Every structure is written in structure tokens, then in C-alpha cells.
Amino acid sequence: MRTRNRSVRTALAGVVALSLVAAACGDDDDTADDIEDAVDDAEDAVDDAVDEAEDAVDEAEDAAEDAVDEAEDAVDEAVDDADDDMAEGIECETPDEVSLQLQWFVQAQFAGYYAAIDQGYYDAACLDVTIVEGGVDIVPQTQLANGDVDFALAWVPKALASREAGANIVNVAQIYQRSGTLQVSFADSGIESPADFAGKKIGNWGFGNEYEVFAALGQEGLDPASDVELVGQNFDMVALLDGEIDAAEAMTYNEYAQVLEAVNPDTGELYQPEDFNVISYEEVGVGMLQDAIWASGDRLADDPEYVDITTRFVAASIGGWLYCRDNVQECADIVLAAGPTLGASHQLWQMNEVNKLIWPSDNGPGIVDPEAWDRTVEIALNTPNLEGATVLTEEPSDDAYRTDIATEALELLAELGIPVAVTGEVYQPIEVTLNEGGA
């Protein structure tokens, strides 16, 4: 800009000077001094004109920059206002009080629901949520069917068995997309597949947690009554570590961690993964759908307000699981604050492993995968236990699960101010180091 103005200045001065020279040449009495004075005056006039033009350009540039800054500030303010509006959640005068029945005590298996409280997602959904802990003698779906709670968490085969027995409950959000059940044995046991269960002592928990064990036996043509010795197992790994059973039932997020938190008496160090053989029932093709949110079928049919509450509850709950997907340590800490029964490294391990059962959610979190549902039903219909009974005696009705509520819940996430990158295709687990006893 300045170089161009200097060129303009020089050109204008030259033009004026030539004009003056041409005029001066007509008078023989004009002196060279007069010509020089005229040229100087012309150059000064040009300088003044160019300076004024440059000042005008500078003022215009400053005004343009100010206008851009003001526009950017207006955009930022609009975005902030939109964020504030989303963070405020849906319109709410009095929150609806609802209760959720867990399957067990406070642990990271349920971290998404505690995170939804901690992060204010239930508040944003105009809900006041009470989480009810479970226990050995508590059957969540029965609590729901009896009207003791508004929602319950339960494994699909267990809930379908209760439904066949008369409990009108509906799967409204399939949170876990895959099974986390394992059978764990020592590396020198020779048990590398379900076919190797033959002639072995195979532990299982009962209480409806054994269905995948029977399915794996049936898949291999093994008779659970004669080909293996099935042993009732506590919800720990003591029987395996003490040599009382050859293979123990375990969840990826809990009991498997317990053996890796134990000290190997031969080395004085913690056991390592290579010390064990691990069979995943999901990988061998008999995985059954597990943790899902169940709602009252009667209330869904007769109470539009309950349908609305259910949608908001599912949305905020999925929001909690989204938060835990991206904030593993923070969610482990939230669970520890809610119930410090299990140690810090164990809870972090559990949070990380639970995420693997949820993400990626190819159809979206909470949406039932029809293939996984059909496999679960097929196993429940055709896998006999020791007494020859199956989990189900007939196909569940089509309304045993719904996808419309979870679908609408996913659409509600933005209104609740919850990030909407929901499927988790790029999800990556973290690395967790376990300490002795899970501390």
C-alpha cells in the first residue's frame, strides 16, 4: 500500500512539474529558480493529497476490522447462548421422581447412571433419580413388576424368563451390546475351549447366570449331567485359586480382575494374564444380551406421562454412559465416591471393561441389535439345564423390547446439552494397571 502511494505521489508530482515547465518555457524572463519553486509547491500539494488519501484508507481498514471483530463477537455470543440454553435442559418446574433398581451393589458396572447424576443430566431431563442398590436376594425385574421401582436393570434372559412367568416388563434400552461372561482356568489346565470342559469341574454362579455355560456345553455336544461336573461357585475366584474347581465363571469387568489382583505364591508377584486360559462366551458364539433398562409394560401402555419420563430417563442415562466412555478415570472416581466397597484400581479396570461391552454401539446406544436378540432367545429356548428345563418355553412376544423410546432418547441428547457422537466407532479402551487386592 505504501509503495504504491509513493509511486502515485511521484507520478503526480512529475505531471504537475512538467506542466509548470511547459508553461515557463513560454516566458524568456522566467528563471530556473521560479521553476524549482513551482515544482516544490506542486510536490508539497501532492504529498498532502496522498497523505489524506492514506489516512482515509487506514480509517476504512480499521473500520472493516472493527466490523469483523463485532461480527465474531456476535457469533461467539450466539453460540454461548445456545450452549447455555442446552445446558439448562428441557423446560422444568417440578422434577419427576423416579427410581432405578440395580442388580448389585455400587460398582462401575452401573457407572453411567451415577455419572448422569453427577453431571446433572438427570436434572437437565427434569428428573430426580434415586438409585436402589441390589443384592443376592433382590431380583430387579421382580421389583419392577411389583411396582416397587420405576425402572430396573437386568440381563435379557433373566428378564425374559420373568416376563414369561407373567411380569409385564419391556426392554426400552439395551445398554450392553455384548456379553462379558468368561470361563477362566489356569494355563496348565488344558482348558482352551468349551470342548475341554469334558471331565472337568466347571464352576458357575447359578441364579440365571449359568445359561451361557449350558449353551457352550450344548454347542460342543456335552451332556451337563454326565460329561462335566458342574459346581456352584460364589461370586469370587477363591475356588479356582484354591484348586477346588478347574474353571471359574467370571465377568470381564469383575471376577477376572480378581485373579489378576491376587498374588501368585510361586513368584510372590501378582498373577499375569498369561497364567490363565480365558474363554469368552461372546467369542465362541453363545453370548447372551446382558444389562438393559426395563420399564413397566402396563404403564407404557396406559400412561403417556410415564412414556415421556422413560424417554427422558433413557436419554440422560445414555448421556451418563457417553460421559464414562470419554472420561474413564473420572467415572471410576464418581463410583468410588458413591460406594467405596471396591478398590480404586479395580473400579478403574471395571469401568474400562464395561465400556468395551457398550462401545462401539453400531446401531446407537440403547438400540437392540436384532441379531444378538435372536441369538439370546434361541439359546434361551433350546438350551436345557441339568433338569432338562430351558429358560424359555415359547418365543417372547414382539413387544418384549422397543426401539422407539431409545431412538427418541438419542434425539433428545442435544436438547439436554449432551455430546451427540453416540455410536463410538473410534472408541479406544485405556490401559489399566491392577494393584494387589484392587487397591
Buried (B, 14 or more C-beta within 10 A) or exposed (E): EEEEBEEBBEEBBBEBBEEBEEEBEEEEEBEEEEBEEBBEEBBEEBEEEBEEEBEEEEEEEEEEEEEEEEEEEEEEEEEEEEEEEBEBBEEBEEEBEBBBBBBBEBBBBBBBBBBBBBBBBBBBBBBEBEBBBBEEEBBBBBBBBEEBBBBBBBBBBBBBBBBBEEBBBBBBBBBBBBBBBBBBBBBEBEBEEBBBBBEBBBBBBEEBBBBBBBBBBBBBEBEBEEBBBBBEBEBBBEBBBEEEBBBBBBBBBBBBBBBBBBEEEEEEEBBEEEBBBBBBBBEBEBBBBBBBBBBBBBBBEEEEEBBBBBBBBBBBBBBBBBBBBBBBBBBBBBBBEBBEEBBBBBBBBBBBBBBBBBBBBEBBBBBBBEEBBEBBBBBBBEBBBEEEEBBBEEBBEEEBBBBEBBBBBBEBBEBBBBEEEBBBEEBEEEEBEBBEBBE
